[in-house]
Amino acid sequence: MSAPTPRVAAAVDRADAAVRQLQLTLISRLKEELGRGGPKAAVTVCRDEAQQLTDSVGKAQDLAIGRTSHKIRNPRNAPRAWAAGTVASSAGRPITGARPAVFDLGDRVGVLRPIGQMAMCETCHGPREQVEAAIGDVLRTSYPDDQAVGFAAGDLRGWFWVEVLLAPR
């Protein structure tokens, strides 16, 4: 595989910076609410704040960013068309086998970065019975079509996706 052009490399660097910022922002808010009110409070971050936090990172970085998975909780997190094949083909795989990916989208670059199942995520995304016992009532109300359960430590739970416009030549 040939090295990316400077324009593509710069776009991927911007995407990676945005993913790091979003990841830190979401983890910080989730830890804060977990400490304050437990798993049910953490669900409110995902339900009420995650999309706005994601949008604010995208606006600040002048790009489009989000999260997706083969098992989504929020319908707004459905895979982008360019990412759908990778998301589907990675279903059920361990995080150790997941590789970042870059896609040529013409005037943009699409970037996928894997999301692993973290220990702090087990209560809300772990075995269905465990999730049901801890937050089932909140999930049924907030996400009646929830699929984002059944993950274990070391699983690939999903992907951060980013679309970055290529700088003019």
SULMO-V972911 format. One record per residue. RES is the residue in one small letter. SS is DSSP state (~ for helix, > for strand, _ for the rest). Layout:
RES:SS
RES:SS
//
This chain:
m:_
s:_
a:_
p:_
t:_
p:~
r:~
v:~
a:~
a:~
a:~
v:~
d:~
r:~
a:~
d:~
a:~
a:~
v:~
r:~
q:~
l:~
q:~
l:~
t:~
l:~
i:~
s:~
r:~
l:~
k:~
e:~
e:~
l:~
g:~
r:~
g:~
g:~
p:~
k:~
a:~
a:~
v:~
t:~
v:~
c:~
r:~
d:~
e:~
a:~
q:~
q:~
l:~
t:~
d:~
s:~
v:~
g:~
k:~
a:~
q:~
d:_
l:_
a:>
i:>
g:>
r:>
t:>
s:_
h:_
k:_
i:_
r:_
n:_
p:~
r:~
n:~
a:_
p:_
r:_
a:_
w:_
a:_
a:~
g:~
t:~
v:~
a:~
s:~
s:_
a:_
g:_
r:_
p:>
i:~
t:~
g:~
a:_
r:_
p:_
a:>
v:>
f:>
d:>
l:_
g:_
d:_
r:>
v:>
g:>
v:>
l:>
r:>
p:>
i:>
g:>
q:_
m:_
a:~
m:~
c:~
e:~
t:~
c:~
h:~
g:_
p:_
r:~
e:~
q:~
v:~
e:~
a:~
a:~
i:~
g:~
d:~
v:~
l:~
r:~
t:~
s:~
y:_
p:_
d:_
d:_
q:_
a:_
v:_
g:_
f:_
a:_
a:_
g:_
d:>
l:>
r:>
g:>
w:>
f:>
w:>
v:>
e:>
v:>
l:>
l:_
a:_
p:_
r:_
//
